[in-house]
Amino acid sequence: MGGFIPGYRPGEKTTEFLQKLSTRITLFGAFFLGFIAILPLIMEQLTKVKTFNMGGTSVLILVAVAIEIKREVEAQITMREYDY
């Protein structure tokens, strides 16, 4: 499609770079999701509160919502400071 990565020649070098990059992203993403999944269990053990009913999916949703709110606030601030 005509795309390229600066510093890498098209062909084998680009393929190797993309494979290495996707492996790193997948590995760190898997560790992060695993940590988020067991985080409620760790918190339950640390706090000794057995009614901690927040699962890993809930934590992921909360993080995603917080990030989206931060983006929206930054966009509003940028629009208010923009000079015409």
Secondary structure, DSSP 8 states (H G I E B T S, - for coil): -----TTS-TTHHHHHHHHHHHHHHHHHHHHHHHHHHHHHHHHHHHH--TT----HHHHHHHHHHHHHHHHHHHHHHHHHH---
